[in-house]
Amino acid sequence: MVHRDRQTRMTHLQPTFPDYVDRMNQAYYDLADRVMTLSTGSLALSITFRRSFSSAASHNIWLLKTSWSSFVIAVLLALLLLGAKAIIAQKTATAIERAKGPTKLFIPPPWWFRPTGYGMFVSFLVGVSTFVAFALTNGE
């Protein structure tokens, strides 16, 4: 007869997610974190050195302003995604507590999760492309 301690039995009864789901989710949140970091850095550097980028004869200053706005939007949307991570974790913990025995859990993300992710990526790409366009049009 095999003896199992209480902790092993409790762990065995807890519902689990497949490992690939955890890896996929972690990769998505890491990407959101990277987008937020790159957007914040690009915004901070371009604002810090804006005098170097834009002289009195600068053309298409609207490109620089669009870039800044896009980076701010990307940061805000990335924060919203990371907030969704906390919401999903809380719902998962509640579902695990309520589960009786082994079961498969499906915790749907909030309805705004997918549009927020797409918006973050698009906003970041717009920010980068308009910043590059501004630099190219004002390059000497």
C-alpha positions as CSV (number, residue, x, y, z in Angstrom):
1,M,0.0,0.0,0.0
2,V,1.3,3.4,-0.9
3,H,1.1,6.0,1.8
4,R,0.5,9.6,0.7
5,D,0.6,12.5,3.1
6,R,-2.2,15.1,3.3
7,Q,-0.4,17.7,1.2
8,T,0.1,15.2,-1.7
9,R,-3.6,14.3,-1.6
10,M,-4.7,17.9,-1.6
11,T,-2.3,18.8,-4.5
12,H,-3.6,15.8,-6.4
13,L,-7.2,17.0,-6.0
14,Q,-6.5,20.6,-7.1
15,P,-7.5,21.4,-10.6
16,T,-4.6,22.3,-12.8
17,F,-4.0,24.0,-16.1
18,P,-1.9,22.4,-18.8
19,D,1.7,23.5,-18.7
20,Y,1.5,25.0,-22.2
21,V,-1.4,27.3,-21.2
22,D,0.7,28.7,-18.3
23,R,3.7,29.2,-20.7
24,M,1.5,30.9,-23.3
25,N,0.0,33.3,-20.8
26,Q,3.3,34.1,-19.3
27,A,4.8,34.9,-22.7
28,Y,1.8,37.2,-23.5
29,Y,2.2,39.1,-20.2
30,D,6.0,39.3,-20.7
31,L,5.4,40.8,-24.2
32,A,3.0,43.3,-22.7
33,D,5.6,44.2,-20.1
34,R,8.2,44.7,-22.8
35,V,5.9,46.9,-24.9
36,M,5.3,49.0,-21.8
37,T,9.0,49.3,-21.1
38,L,9.9,50.2,-24.6
39,S,7.1,52.7,-24.9
40,T,8.0,54.3,-21.7
41,G,11.7,54.5,-22.6
42,S,11.0,55.9,-26.1
43,L,8.7,58.4,-24.7
44,A,11.1,59.5,-21.9
45,L,14.1,59.8,-24.3
46,S,12.3,61.6,-27.0
47,I,10.8,64.1,-24.6
48,T,14.2,64.6,-22.8
49,F,16.0,65.2,-26.1
50,R,13.2,67.0,-27.9
51,R,15.3,70.1,-28.4
52,S,17.8,68.1,-30.3
53,F,15.1,66.5,-32.4
54,S,13.0,69.5,-33.1
55,S,14.6,72.8,-34.1
56,A,12.8,75.9,-35.1
57,A,12.9,74.6,-38.7
58,S,11.4,71.2,-37.8
59,H,8.9,69.8,-40.3
60,N,6.0,67.6,-39.5
61,I,6.0,68.2,-35.7
62,W,2.7,66.5,-35.7
63,L,4.5,63.2,-36.3
64,L,6.4,63.6,-33.0
65,K,3.2,64.5,-31.1
66,T,1.5,61.5,-32.7
67,S,4.4,59.3,-31.6
68,W,4.1,60.6,-28.0
69,S,0.4,60.0,-27.9
70,S,0.7,56.5,-29.3
71,F,3.4,55.6,-26.7
72,V,1.2,56.9,-23.9
73,I,-1.8,54.9,-25.2
74,A,0.4,51.8,-25.5
75,V,1.6,52.1,-21.9
76,L,-2.0,52.6,-20.6
77,L,-3.3,49.6,-22.5
78,A,-0.4,47.5,-21.3
79,L,-1.2,48.4,-17.7
80,L,-4.8,47.4,-18.4
81,L,-3.6,44.0,-19.6
82,L,-1.5,43.5,-16.5
83,G,-4.6,44.5,-14.5
84,A,-6.5,41.8,-16.3
85,K,-3.9,39.3,-15.2
86,A,-4.7,40.1,-11.6
87,I,-8.5,39.8,-12.3
88,I,-8.0,36.4,-14.0
89,A,-5.8,35.2,-11.1
90,Q,-8.4,36.2,-8.6
91,K,-11.2,34.4,-10.5
92,T,-9.0,31.3,-10.8
93,A,-8.2,31.2,-7.1
94,T,-11.9,31.6,-6.3
95,A,-12.8,28.8,-8.8
96,I,-10.2,26.5,-7.3
97,E,-11.5,27.1,-3.8
98,R,-15.0,26.2,-4.9
99,A,-14.0,23.2,-6.9
100,K,-14.9,19.8,-5.4
101,G,-12.3,17.2,-6.6
102,P,-10.4,17.1,-9.8
103,T,-11.9,19.3,-12.5
104,K,-10.9,21.3,-15.5
105,L,-11.3,25.0,-15.1
106,F,-12.1,27.6,-17.8
107,I,-11.8,31.2,-16.6
108,P,-12.6,33.5,-19.4
109,P,-10.8,36.8,-19.5
110,P,-12.7,40.1,-19.4
111,W,-14.5,41.0,-22.6
112,W,-12.1,43.9,-23.2
113,F,-8.9,41.7,-22.9
114,R,-8.4,40.9,-26.6
115,P,-9.2,44.4,-28.0
116,T,-6.8,45.9,-25.4
117,G,-4.0,43.6,-26.5
118,Y,-4.6,44.5,-30.2
119,G,-4.8,48.2,-29.3
120,M,-1.5,48.0,-27.4
121,F,0.4,46.4,-30.3
122,V,-1.1,48.8,-32.9
123,S,-0.5,51.8,-30.7
124,F,3.2,50.8,-30.2
125,L,3.7,50.2,-33.9
126,V,2.2,53.6,-34.7
127,G,4.4,55.2,-32.1
128,V,7.6,53.7,-33.5
129,S,6.7,54.3,-37.1
130,T,5.7,58.0,-36.6
131,F,8.8,58.6,-34.5
132,V,11.0,57.1,-37.3
133,A,9.1,59.1,-39.9
134,F,9.7,62.3,-37.8
135,A,13.4,61.5,-37.5
136,L,13.7,60.9,-41.3
137,T,11.9,64.0,-42.3
138,N,14.0,66.2,-40.0
139,G,17.3,64.4,-40.5
140,E,20.1,66.6,-41.8
